[in-house]
Structure formats: C-alpha cells, structure tokens
C-alpha cells in the first residue's frame, strides 16, 4: 500500500527545494474535447509553477498515458477532473481532489493549490462520482444520475443478448399451444437457445442493481447490489407471484450503495480494516439489505399484487375501452414487474374460462413499449447515443416477438420521460383492441402471435399495435427533447458551464509535463493518411484539410450562416455528397449543446452519410461569431469536421483530440490568427503532430 501523502516536501539533502510531483486524470462522459482542454490547462499551470505533472485522459477510445504504480507511489497528490466515474482504488493513501471537468478548464491553478491539502483517499473510498465541483465549474450530473447510467450501461448487453436469443428461439422453434402459449419442444436445439436467453434476462436485473451500487460505493457494494437485485426479481422469496423487476433493482442498487457508504464510516480497529471491503462490508450489507427487502419491502409488493388481481376481476363487466386502457397502462408500467405480471396473469387466467378478449387487450399492449422506444431512436437520432440507437434496433426486434423487456434500458435511463410515454401508448393499444373485440388464444403478445394464428381480428390487432407504438414514440421524443432543453437551459444560468460533449469525440493521448521549462509531450497519433499534393500540412491533419477547405475570412455573421459557409467549403474537397444534409446534421448537433469551446474557438461537426470520407475545414472570422462558448467569447477560429456514419477506425477522434489540446496554446492561436493566407494557415496547422 502506498503511504499517505503529507504536506509538500520543502527540502532535500542538498538544501534545494524538492520539486512537487502531481498526477491528474481528466474524463468526460462522451468525448475528449473538454477532456483534453482540461488536461492541457492543468499541464500548462503545472509547468508554469515548476511542478512535475502527468495527466491520464479517459474517454470512448480508452485511457491513454495511464498512471502506473510507480507514478502513484512517487506522487504528492492526484487531481481527478471528471464528469464520469473514475476508479480511485489505485490512489489509496494519496491526497485526491475530485472535481468536474469544467474545473480543470477554468481553474487549473486553483486545483493545484487545493490538492496540496486535499483529504487522503482511504480504502474503499467514494469514487469520483461523489466528488464535488468547486466554484466556477459547470453543472455536473448528480451522483444518482451517474450511478443509474452506470447500471444501465452494464445491463444493456444482457437485455439485448437475452431478448434476441429468446426471440430467435421462439420464431424458429416455437409453435402456438392453447394451453401454453408459444411453446418450444423440450430437449430441442431451440429450447437450449431459449434457455441461454432466459439466463441473460435473469442476470439483467441483478446486473442493473449491482452496478448502480458499484458506482456509488465502489467494489464493496457490488455483491450486496447484485444479490439484492436477484432478491428483488425473485418474488417467491417474499410470497409474490412476480418479482419487483427493474424498478426493484433500481431501489436495491441505491439502497446497497448508500448502505455500504454508511458502513464505511464506522470506526473499526486497525486489525479489522484490511478485511472490511472484502469480507465484513459485503456480508453485513448483503444480509441487511436482503432481509430488509424480504420482510419490509417484499410484503407490500405481494399485497399490492393480490389486490390488483382482485380489483381487475371486478372489472370484467365494465366498458371494454376502459378495461383495455387500464390493462395497457399496467402492462406498460414496469415491463415484467409486478404490475405488468398482474395484468398479464389476469388475462392469461381468463383464457381457460373462454374469455379471450382480455388477453387480446394485453397482447396488443405488450409490444408497444419496445417497438415505440425503438422507433423513437430512429425518428430523432440526435437525442440518443450510438449505443442507445443500437439498443433501439434490438428493441424493435424484441417487440415483434412480444418481449416487453426490450424497452427496459430506455425506461431505466429516463424513467420520467419513458415510463409515461410507454403507459400512454399501451393504454391506447389496449383500448383499441378492447373496443374492436380482438381475441388472443395464447398467453403471449406481440405480432408473432398474430402471425402464428393465435389472434382473431388480426387487422385491428395490428392497427392497435401500430397506433400505440406511434403514440409511445412521439411522446417519448417530445418529453426527452423537452427534458434535454430544460437541462441545457439550467446549465447556462450563471457561470458558463461545460456543455454536452461533442458527439464525435472519444479519448486520446495523455499529457506529461516533466518540469519547469519542459515541453508538453504529445503522443504520436497512430495511423497515417496519404496527403494530396496540394496539402501543405505535414502534421496530423494531412489528408483531411487542404488549401481548398481553408478560408482566411468568413463572410457569415451568425452561427447558422457560418455552418453553411463551412459546409460549402468542405464540398470543395469532393467528399460531400449532400451539402444540405451536412448542414442540417451539424445544426442538430448544435441543438444538443454548443460546440464553442471558449478561447475564441468553435469546432462544429457532423457524423453523417452526407460525406463520403472524413474532411476538415477551417476559417477565421475577424469580428467573431456568437457561438454560446463556454467563456462567453465570440468564435474567431472555426474548424468544421465531418465524417461518414460508418467511418472506420478512430483517426478522426484523435485529430479532434490533438486539435483541442493544441488550441489551448495561446501562441499557437496567435500564429493561426496572424497567418497571412491559406498557405500560411496550413503551415501553422502543420504543427499539430
């Protein structure tokens, strides 16, 4: 174990002051532009003070310039400027200051001073998500939000793999059976495939719970979180016919995380401390959480389940529209949880009595959630990350086979927007099926049961599903868009904040400042691109930016006009197939958050098939253009980057990484501003290597 860092060394054997050595980690949720600006600012501040500093950068490409054990052992302190979870366990015994990435950009000097008196990180300490941003930083996502997103990101592969395997096995190996719904023959190949998918679905809920807890309280919370999630999903443990589903997993995840945080604060003898994170905390937290859920939370869930069933039984004679709407609401609420199961089992139980209309209402509502959420990712792509769009395609596939759990990742990530949209669409689908008298002879839902002949009134069944899906999709994108606009509006109140990261960016090279007067070392970028003969740049922009895509003076006076002018500039490269679509994509990106990075810099960008190859453009504006930049400055140096949707590799990400870092150098910006013509600008940009 490393030894605790005391006050900065003040002298050595020779009587000379010993040089201070600091480390830093910078990271942001989706990119590197702000990651690298923070890294460069910290490096420059350290260099100006004669301080050795090494900076690790993290992002979607991965971590680079990773801090090794020797770095940590000899460090006097570590600054973590991040808006995402960073593993701090390697920094045990060292002074650690955790802040938002905006702090690294706006107040690097202050952070260097503050880290000297920062608290020593203890074993099992709170991860970076719990760090507090100092004054002047941008608005950070809350700890709860980061924890929830952490759980969702780990859960998604289990949902996709489990759901798709179940759907494939049902479609290729299943058949309808009046007594058992869609049945796969036992001991068949497709039953084995189905069982593997069921395992994925079974693990989905504890994974969600476990990694929510992990994001809050680190490794000691992982076991109680996962076991708590398993208990929440296993209704038999607390006399319930259905588990608590993903909502129960969210509850157990947060309970486990904060319970472990509380246990960590308990003072214990020194001889017990080494076994606290691996034995004592997991056992105590798991036992306490499990018993609490079974005896305290579980009983009300069981009670609600039973009374919902009784209530529905008393509604069988009421209006079909009302009953269908209520069943649709219940089916859509928790997608496999107790409320969903209550409605489903109610409909399935009535099949044996000869009443198949109730199951018809449920069958129409069941696919609406995954189909609606998948459709939402297609009609408003800019509101979703690449991972969410991929999950949306899988969700569409699962919806066709009546697997409502395909929508769970979206509901877990944005419950306030997605669950109401799901319920509205489910209610509409159930009501239409009810008034049309749609019947379902098997306890299953989705288009698959209609295709296999288990549904009567097939045309109206598909009408109900289609309208419900459209309602869910349109409501979702409306609510998500409103939520994002509101969040961006709050973020710009008061001190300028770091906005959402550019979509195209990931992580890149690290930063090392050897000491006073040293040069900031930049890693060479992997890969190379052959440069056209007309390209004067010998650096990393070679092949992407040429004299054709450089302009000394922009004519535009506002952001939209500037984007259009730059898009026209990029078209001169021959790599732009549709200028209008390129402009539209870049402007949609601006709606998500400004690409003005401050320091009179803006880097609008687009990832679209409107371009056939990666291309970069640059232009200067003498008067500057209002871009909503972080520091309030008008953009005078404007770069535009465009890459195809299917751009191979990550070369363009690394270009943006090095470009963002280089632009923090005031001397470089001055040379870029003073360059007399296009050729001179290219020569300055050739310094980026």
LOZAKOL-161676 format. One line per field, with one value per residue (C-alpha): residue number from 1; residue in one letter; x, y, z. Coordinates in steps of 0.02 Angstrom, whole numbers, plus 50000, padded with zeros to 5 digits. Each point is the difference from the previous one (the first is absolute). Layout:
// LOZAKOL-161676
num = c(NUM ...)
residuo = c(A ...)
X = c(X ...)
Y = c(Y ...)
Z = c(Z ...)
This chain:
// LOZAKOL-161676
num = c(1 2 3 4 5 6 7 8 9 10 11 12 13 14 15 16 17 18 19 20 21 22 23 24 25 26 27 28 29 30 31 32 33 34 35 36 37 38 39 40 41 42 43 44 45 46 47 48 49 50 51 52 53 54 55 56 57 58 59 60 61 62 63 64 65 66 67 68 69 70 71 72 73 74 75 76 77 78 79 80 81 82 83 84 85 86 87 88 89 90 91 92 93 94 95 96 97 98 99 100 101 102 103 104 105 106 107 108 109 110 111 112 113 114 115 116 117 118 119 120 121 122 123 124 125 126 127 128 129 130 131 132 133 134 135 136 137 138 139 140 141 142 143 144 145 146 147 148 149 150 151 152 153 154 155 156 157 158 159 160 161 162 163 164 165 166 167 168 169 170 171 172 173 174 175 176 177 178 179 180 181 182 183 184 185 186 187 188 189 190 191 192 193 194 195 196 197 198 199 200 201 202 203 204 205 206 207 208 209 210 211 212 213 214 215 216 217 218 219 220 221 222 223 224 225 226 227 228 229 230 231 232 233 234 235 236 237 238 239 240 241 242 243 244 245 246 247 248 249 250 251 252 253 254 255 256 257 258 259 260 261 262 263 264 265 266 267 268 269 270 271 272 273 274 275 276 277 278 279 280 281 282 283 284 285 286 287 288 289 290 291 292 293 294 295 296 297 298 299 300 301 302 303 304 305 306 307 308 309 310 311 312 313 314 315 316 317 318 319 320 321 322 323 324 325 326 327 328 329 330 331 332 333 334 335 336 337 338 339 340 341 342 343 344 345 346 347 348 349 350 351 352 353 354 355 356 357 358 359 360 361 362 363 364 365 366 367 368 369 370 371 372 373 374 375 376 377 378 379 380 381 382 383 384 385 386 387 388 389 390 391 392 393 394 395 396 397 398 399 400 401 402 403 404 405 406 407 408 409 410 411 412 413 414 415 416 417 418 419 420 421 422 423 424 425 426 427 428 429 430 431 432 433 434 435 436 437 438 439 440 441 442 443 444 445 446 447 448 449 450 451 452 453 454 455 456 457 458 459 460 461 462 463 464 465 466 467 468 469 470 471 472 473 474 475 476 477 478 479 480 481 482 483 484 485 486 487 488 489 490 491 492 493 494 495 496 497 498 499 500 501 502 503 504 505 506 507 508 509 510 511 512 513 514 515 516 517 518 519 520 521 522 523 524 525 526 527 528 529 530 531 532 533 534 535 536 537 538 539 540 541 542 543 544 545 546 547 548 549 550 551 552 553 554 555 556 557 558 559 560 561 562 563 564 565 566 567 568 569 570 571 572 573 574 575 576 577 578 579 580 581 582 583 584 585 586 587 588 589 590 591 592 593 594 595 596 597 598 599 600 601 602 603 604 605 606 607 608 609 610 611 612 613 614 615 616 617 618 619 620 621 622 623 624 625 626 627 628 629 630 631 632 633 634 635 636 637 638 639 640 641 642 643 644 645 646 647 648 649 650 651 652 653 654 655 656 657 658 659 660 661 662 663 664 665 666 667 668 669 670 671 672 673 674 675 676 677 678 679 680 681 682 683 684 685 686 687 688 689)
residuo = c(X X X X X X X X X X X X X X X X X X X X X X X X X X X X X X X X X X X X X X X X X X X X X X X X X X X X X X X X X X X X X X X X X X X X X X X X X X X X X X X X X X X X X X X X X X X X X X X X X X X X X X X X X X X X X X X X X X X X X X X X X X X X X X X X X X X X X X X X X X X X X X X X X X X X X X X X X X X X X X X X X X X X X X X X X X X X X X X X X X X X X X X X X X X X X X X X X X X X X X X X X X X X X X X X X X X X X X X X X X X X X X X X X X X X X X X X X X X X X X X X X X X X X X X X X X X X X X X X X X X X X X X X X X X X X X X X X X X X X X X X X X X X X X X X X X X X X X X X X X X X X X X X X X X X X X X X X X X X X X X X X X X X X X X X X X X X X X X X X X X X X X X X X X X X X X X X X X X X X X X X X X X X X X X X X X X X X X X X X X X X X X X X X X X X X X X X X X X X X X X X X X X X X X X X X X X X X X X X X X X X X X X X X X X X X X X X X X X X X X X X X X X X X X X X X X X X X X X X X X X X X X X X X X X X X X X X X X X X X X X X X X X X X X X X X X X X X X X X X X X X X X X X X X X X X X X X X X X X X X X X X X X X X X X X X X X X X X X X X X X X X X X X X X X X X X X X X X X X X X X X X X X X X X X X X X X X X X X X X X X X X X X X X X X X X X X X X X X X X X X X X X X X X X X X X X X X X X X X X X X X X X X X X X X X X X X X X X X X X X X X X X X X X X X X X X X X X X X X X X X X X X X X X X X X X X X X X X X X X X X X X X X X X X X X X)
X = c(50000 50059 50039 49890 50056 50050 50029 50103 50186 50094 50179 50126 50172 50081 49899 49908 49812 49936 49889 49816 49929 49814 49891 49833 49860 49879 49844 49828 49850 49999 50156 50170 49991 49971 50105 50150 49972 49997 50157 50093 49949 50057 50164 50033 49960 50118 50140 49988 50026 50145 49894 50016 49831 49939 49821 49900 49856 49847 49862 49912 50161 50072 50123 50169 50158 49941 50069 50101 50043 50166 49915 49877 50131 50104 49856 49960 49819 49874 49872 49849 49905 49861 49814 49997 50049 50187 50073 50090 50053 50176 50021 49974 50112 50024 49923 49860 49898 49845 49911 49904 50090 49951 50109 50152 49965 49955 50100 50155 50110 49874 49991 50188 49993 49851 50070 50142 49875 49876 49943 50095 49902 49956 49973 49827 49977 49868 50033 50020 49814 49987 50123 49937 50035 50076 49940 50000 49973 49863 49843 50038 49883 49948 50078 49832 49991 50177 49966 49840 50088 50140 49874 49908 50159 50048 49822 49973 50104 49904 49833 50053 50080 49863 49858 50066 50039 49825 49923 50101 49958 49814 49995 50097 49956 49833 49819 49835 49917 49833 50057 50178 50013 50152 50080 50173 50017 50099 50173 50008 50143 49891 49952 50187 50014 49847 50074 50160 49895 49901 50164 50045 49831 50017 50168 49938 49918 50139 50128 49902 49989 50180 50080 49891 50067 50177 49995 49947 50115 50127 50041 49935 49825 50001 49952 49857 49938 49994 49927 49875 49948 49979 49890 49896 49972 49955 49824 49994 50117 49865 49840 49969 49952 50112 50164 50024 50086 50116 49919 50040 50178 50020 49939 50118 50145 49984 49965 50154 50112 49953 49995 50179 50050 49926 50088 50166 49985 49994 50162 50078 50164 50151 50016 49823 50024 50085 49854 49862 49980 50013 49913 49916 49914 49933 49933 49919 49927 49936 49917 49921 49938 49934 49902 49936 49932 49922 49918 49967 49989 49945 49840 49921 50045 49912 49849 49986 50013 49857 49885 50032 49945 49841 49964 50020 49887 49862 50020 49963 49826 50050 50031 50123 50084 50029 50059 50117 50074 50029 50080 50109 50057 50045 50089 50105 50041 50141 50026 50011 49980 49857 49877 50034 49987 49836 49918 50081 49952 49825 49978 50085 49889 49841 50049 49953 49826 49970 50028 50141 49964 50092 50158 49973 50011 50159 50075 49978 50082 50147 50106 49962 50141 50148 49931 49965 50170 50088 49902 50043 50186 49970 49894 50106 50175 50083 49917 50086 50177 50069 49981 49818 49964 50074 49894 49850 50022 50007 49847 49902 50044 49950 49837 49949 50010 49908 50153 49955 50163 50086 49945 50071 50169 49909 49881 50142 50102 49858 49857 49914 49984 49991 49880 49858 50024 49995 49843 49910 50040 49955 49833 49958 50044 49901 49848 49996 50018 49860 49876 50040 49975 50173 50026 50160 49993 50174 50084 50124 50001 50076 49986 50071 49838 49899 50120 49987 49809 49960 49908 49827 49967 50177 49978 49938 50134 50135 49909 50002 50185 50047 49905 50062 50179 49987 49926 50141 50136 49936 49966 50173 50096 49895 50031 50185 50026 49913 50106 50162 49954 49956 50164 50101 49907 50043 50181 50026 49929 50134 50179 50031 50000 50076 49860 49968 50153 50020 49924 50146 50132 50078 50160 50175 50179 50059 50100 50165 50086 50177 50031 50036 50044 49960 49899 49829 50024 49868 49977 50015 49834 49985 49961 50039 49909 50079 49993 49948 50134 49913 50004 50134 49973 50128 49913 49853 49874 50087 49872 49851 50031 50066 50011 49829 49921 50085 49933 50086 49840 49823 49861 49870 49942 49904 50021 49880 50072 50176 49956 49927 50153 50117 49897 50018 50187 50007 49904 50150 50095 49886 49956 49828 49854 49860 50041 49825 49999 50174 49939 49843 50100 50125 49860 49911 50163 50003 49825 50071 50127 50121 50160 50076 50144 50052 50165 49915 49989 49855 50005 49832 49992 49887 50000 49893 49994 49987 50191 50092 50165 50063 50035 50052 49976 50062 49955 50032 49876 50069 49852 49963 49836 49888 50011 49943 50179 50048 50087 49884 50127 49949 50071 50138 50086 49872 50038 49871 50020 49888 50015 49888 49885 50101 50172 50125 50122 50020 50121 49878 49977 50186 50008 49870 50094 50165 49913 49908 50163 50103 49871 50025 50173 49982 50155 49929 49836 50095 50098 49840 49917 50150 50028 49984 49919 49939 50175 50059 49852 50042 50180 49944 49878 50143 50067 49864 50089)
Y = c(50000 50174 50113 50150 50159 50131 50185 50043 49965 50156 49947 49866 49950 50130 50140 50028 49997 49832 50010 49963 49856 49993 49884 50033 49907 50090 49920 50045 49890 49997 50079 50079 50182 50056 49856 50063 50182 49962 49892 50133 50139 49899 49958 50182 50059 49870 50044 50184 49958 49881 49851 49826 49940 49849 49998 49846 50030 49887 49990 49890 49948 49947 50064 50062 50053 49887 50036 49849 49943 50091 50163 49981 49948 50156 50124 50136 50014 49954 50113 49911 50119 49890 49996 49809 49863 49978 49855 50077 49838 50015 50167 49933 50092 50152 50172 49999 50149 49956 50135 50021 50013 50184 50036 49936 50119 50156 49987 49890 50111 49991 49810 49986 50101 49905 49827 50035 49998 49875 49854 49836 49869 49853 49817 49979 50188 50090 49997 50154 50010 50059 50139 50175 50133 50158 50173 50055 49826 49945 49910 49818 49854 49943 49849 49911 50031 49938 49845 49963 50021 49886 49863 50023 49992 49833 49933 50036 49854 49878 50069 49993 49827 49922 50080 49960 49819 49976 50084 49894 49838 50043 50047 49851 49865 50051 49964 50052 49893 50051 49941 50064 50149 49995 49832 49936 49810 49938 49925 50091 50108 50155 49965 50006 50167 50062 49946 50097 50154 49976 49999 50167 50072 49928 50084 50165 50062 49958 50075 50163 50003 49948 50131 50139 49954 49986 50176 50068 49907 49906 49813 49961 50045 49885 49839 50072 50093 49845 49885 50134 50013 49812 50001 50143 49901 49837 50022 49827 50061 50118 49908 50096 49924 50126 50081 50187 50008 50138 50128 49889 49984 50188 50009 49862 50076 50167 49921 49890 50143 50120 49863 49955 50184 50012 49842 50068 50145 49885 50005 49828 49938 50005 49811 49990 50135 49888 49878 50131 50023 49815 49910 50107 50132 49881 49876 50130 50102 49849 49922 50163 50048 49826 49983 50178 49966 49833 50052 50186 50043 49831 49985 50160 49945 49834 50088 50120 49856 49903 50150 50055 49828 50009 50176 49947 49850 50121 50098 49863 50067 50181 50092 49910 50166 50040 49824 49997 50168 49947 49836 50093 50121 49856 49899 50152 50062 49884 49879 49835 50064 49966 50122 49931 49820 50036 50057 49861 49858 50071 49990 49830 49929 50048 49905 49835 50069 50039 50187 50040 50185 50053 49911 50085 50170 49948 49925 50164 50101 49883 50047 50186 50046 49921 50046 50179 50026 49923 50111 50153 49969 49999 50156 50111 49928 50156 49971 49831 49937 49874 49862 50049 49998 49825 49946 50077 49884 49850 50067 50005 49818 49948 50095 49896 49847 50072 50027 50159 49999 50069 50173 49984 50083 50155 50002 49976 50140 50128 49938 50170 50012 49820 49918 50127 49985 49810 50005 50119 49892 49840 50074 50053 49828 49908 50112 49979 49811 50000 50099 49895 49836 49931 49827 49906 49813 49984 50087 50100 50164 50093 49980 49824 49931 50075 49930 49827 50006 50020 50166 50033 50172 50012 50165 50095 49918 50074 50167 50003 49956 50127 50145 49959 49989 50168 50081 49933 50051 50177 50028 49936 50112 50149 49972 49958 50154 50111 49923 50029 50179 50035 49924 50102 50157 49970 49967 50172 50096 50095 49946 49925 49812 49863 49945 49828 49926 49996 49839 49953 50002 49866 49990 50026 50027 50050 50150 49999 50154 49950 50158 50186 50053 49830 49976 49918 49830 49943 49821 49959 49959 49824 49977 50106 50069 50041 50187 50076 50095 50164 49973 50103 49926 49870 49965 49897 50099 49941 49925 50078 50188 50082 50175 49969 49978 50151 50177 50155 50097 49940 50105 49931 50102 49867 49817 49925 50099 49953 49815 50017 50093 49870 49858 50081 50009 49815 49963 50064 49846 49888 49898 50078 49912 50106 50174 50034 49839 50039 50172 49926 49869 50127 50117 49856 49969 50182 49979 49868 50123 50128 49947 50166 49949 50172 50090 50067 49822 49900 49826 49958 49822 49868 49812 49968 49906 50170 49985 49856 50021 50094 50183 50152 50184 50160 50183 50159 50135 50174 50061 49834 49902 49974 49812 49981 49960 49945 50162 50119 50041 50015 49866 50066 49834 49877 49821 49884 49811 49879 49810 49864 49902 49843 50082 49863 50015 50147 50111 50146 49986 50015 50150 50088 49950 50075 50150 50039 49989 50103 50139 50031 50067 50190 50013 49874 50097 50162 49923 49930 50171 50090 49881 50108 49876 49821 49933 50085 49929 49825 50022 50047 49855 49886 50022 49880 49833)
Z = c(50000 49962 50144 50037 49919 50123 49969 49847 50025 50042 49986 49962 50057 49888 50074 49835 49999 49942 49847 50028 49897 49960 49898 49917 49914 49884 49928 49936 49960 49810 49926 50011 49949 50179 50067 49903 50034 50187 49983 49906 50119 50151 49913 49956 50176 50073 49880 50040 50184 49974 50052 49924 49940 49903 49936 49954 49880 49988 49872 49873 49913 50168 50128 49940 50089 50142 50173 50057 50176 49999 49952 50143 50128 49969 49981 50127 49945 49867 49915 49924 49886 49935 49963 49998 50121 50023 50099 50148 50085 49928 50091 50176 50123 49887 50006 49871 49941 49898 49899 49837 49835 49987 50151 49907 49857 50097 50163 49976 50110 50142 49988 50014 50161 50069 49970 50123 50142 49927 50110 49989 49904 50112 49949 49927 49991 49899 49811 49895 49971 50176 49978 50014 49875 50063 49964 49822 49930 49884 50051 50030 49990 50173 50085 49987 49812 49971 50104 49905 49832 50059 50039 49836 49896 50077 49987 49814 49931 50109 49939 49818 50006 50107 49903 49827 50043 50071 49847 49879 50091 50002 49817 49935 50126 50077 49961 50075 50132 50078 50170 49999 49883 49886 50036 49953 50002 50150 49970 49832 49939 50006 50181 50042 49910 50094 50167 49965 49962 50161 50097 49922 50050 50175 50023 49929 50160 50125 49881 49997 50189 50029 49889 50067 50172 49932 49929 50169 50119 49894 50007 50176 49939 49849 50091 50105 49847 49890 50131 50048 49817 49989 50154 49930 49840 50089 50066 50076 50138 50065 49951 49840 49833 49912 50048 50016 49829 49945 50114 50148 49934 49997 50180 50060 49903 50087 50169 49985 49944 50138 50131 49958 50006 50175 50059 49936 50121 50151 50098 50022 50076 49886 49993 49926 49867 49868 49997 50004 49810 49954 50144 50131 49893 49865 50130 50112 49858 49903 50152 50058 49827 49960 50161 49985 49826 50045 50163 49974 49815 49932 50101 49931 49823 50029 50077 49853 49876 50083 50014 49821 49942 50104 49935 49819 50029 50048 49838 49873 49972 49974 49837 49886 49961 50184 50042 49850 50046 50181 49948 49874 50134 50116 49865 49953 50175 50053 49853 50091 50177 50120 49921 49826 50062 50087 49838 49898 50119 50014 49811 49988 50138 49908 49842 50083 50040 49817 50015 49877 49977 50158 49941 49831 50086 50089 49842 49906 50140 50032 49846 50004 50121 49908 49830 50054 50079 49851 49882 50104 49973 49813 49983 50114 49992 50071 50170 50021 50014 49877 50130 50029 49813 49987 50149 49913 49850 50116 50091 49836 49968 50176 49986 49850 50111 50149 50110 50093 50097 49845 50057 50176 49960 49940 50148 50124 49921 49986 50109 50012 49811 49940 50124 49973 49811 50013 50105 49882 49849 50092 50056 49822 49929 50135 49979 49810 50016 50130 49898 49845 50094 49959 50075 50042 50032 50077 50147 49897 49905 49854 49812 50011 50074 49857 49870 50078 49997 50185 49978 49931 49929 49930 49903 50152 50107 49888 49995 50191 50007 49866 50078 50175 49936 49912 50156 50108 49878 49971 50185 50046 49880 50053 50186 49977 49892 50128 50138 49906 49957 50182 50059 49877 50051 50184 49957 49924 50147 50094 49972 49827 50010 49897 49887 49927 49919 49811 49937 49891 50134 50110 50102 49938 50050 50169 50060 50090 50069 50052 50097 49987 49825 49930 49843 50013 49922 49878 49949 49817 49923 49933 49817 49850 49848 49835 49969 49835 49908 50035 50188 50084 50173 50051 50165 50057 49895 49842 49882 50087 49983 49842 49926 49924 50171 50081 49993 50069 50037 50032 49923 50121 50149 50097 50046 49874 49856 50054 50001 49825 49937 50074 49927 49830 50032 50041 49839 49901 50059 49898 50155 50030 49915 50076 50064 50068 50102 50067 50057 50079 50095 50065 50057 50088 50092 50054 50073 50118 50070 49937 49911 50050 50114 50060 49965 49840 49931 49927 49925 49921 49936 49925 49979 49847 49837 49916 49988 49919 50093 50155 49960 50102 49963 50084 49987 50099 50046 50028 50102 50084 50000 50150 50032 50181 50050 50174 50047 49906 49863 49818 49885 49889 49960 49932 49949 49923 50000 49904 49992 49927 50116 49967 50015 50035 50142 50116 49906 49995 50188 50027 49884 50106 50158 49944 49922 50163 50099 49879 49997 50186 49956 49989 49890 49877 49991 49971 49857 49926 50011 49925 49853 49842 49882 49979 49975 50159 50097 49940 50055 50176 50007 49947 50177 50060 49999)
